[in-house]
Amino acid sequence: MWALMLDTKSTFDGLVRRYASDPEQAERILANAFYRNISGALSGTQEYMASEKLYELAVEGDYDLVVVDTPPTRNALDFLEAPQRLAHFLDHRLYKVLMAPTRGIVRAVNVAAQALVRAMSKVVGAEVVGDAMAFFAAFEGMEQGFKDRAAAVDELLSHEDTAFVLVASPKADTVAEAGYFTERLHESGISVQALIVNRMQPDFDGEGLAARPEALRERAASLAGTALADHFTCLADARSLALGESANLEGITAKVDPAPVVKVPVLPFEVSDLESLQALGEVMFDTAAAD
């Protein structure tokens, strides 16, 4: 079993070396000041490089299973959409305008590009713009390779061998986020293969009126002044919390159907080593079998 944290820049460097026409082109890009800035800091770069690393490990690596632990919902959507965004950027008119001065047509027809470059130079500085133009010049000819790779990554994410397992807590706001994520996945033609709800409160279910929080509180009131009164109040509070969590899950359960919903109870230990991880797995699969 292996684990790794994403190194955005080294992954980007690897792509540059892969699609450069020769080592000299790759070195021109890697040494460019504009590239050194965007390779680690540009918005969306980390998400795309995460999807690229996933593709590398899943397709080119010798692994039986690759598990990606994504950030919370909004960032996870950025991860899923990153390949398409890169392809769209490389086809975008603005990118083509920025590339035009490097292709020798600016003298004849690209007055608009000259004006754009001059305006950008006033705002961010001529040196920055110069580095950017040098980067685009060095990048020329590599666009198709990046677009093809982005398409392959996108295909991997929607492939039948790729499964999306949604993990959420039973709190109302978290469940709402999970529901939104599920809807966005469905819009992309991707279904959730399983829903894991973590840290569920014990239900303390029973039969008859005694299981209802209202009945438990009435019983506590009738025992006021005795030691049992506090116990019934505590049980009523716990039962109310459990019923509230179950109500929170009704909508999300319908959205992921027919995917299994695994409810993991609050456990008396933290998952911090392989032994506790195995214990968690046993609880999860026992719960799944019961459901």
Secondary structure, DSSP 8 states (H G I E B T S, - for coil): -------HHHHHHHHHHHH-SSHHHHHHHHT-HHHHHHHHHSTTHHHHHHHHHHHIIIIIS--S-------SHHHHHHHHHHHHHHHHHHHSHHHHHHHGGGGT-TTTT-HHHHHHHHHHHHHH-HHHHHHHHHHHHHHTT-HHHHHHHHHHHHHHHTSTT--EEEEE-SSHHHHHHHHHHHHHHHHTT--EEEEEEEEE------SSGGGSHHHHHHHHHHTTTSHHHHHHHHHHHHHHHHHHHHHHHHHHHHHHTTS-EEEEE--SS---SHHHHHHHHHHHHHHHHH-
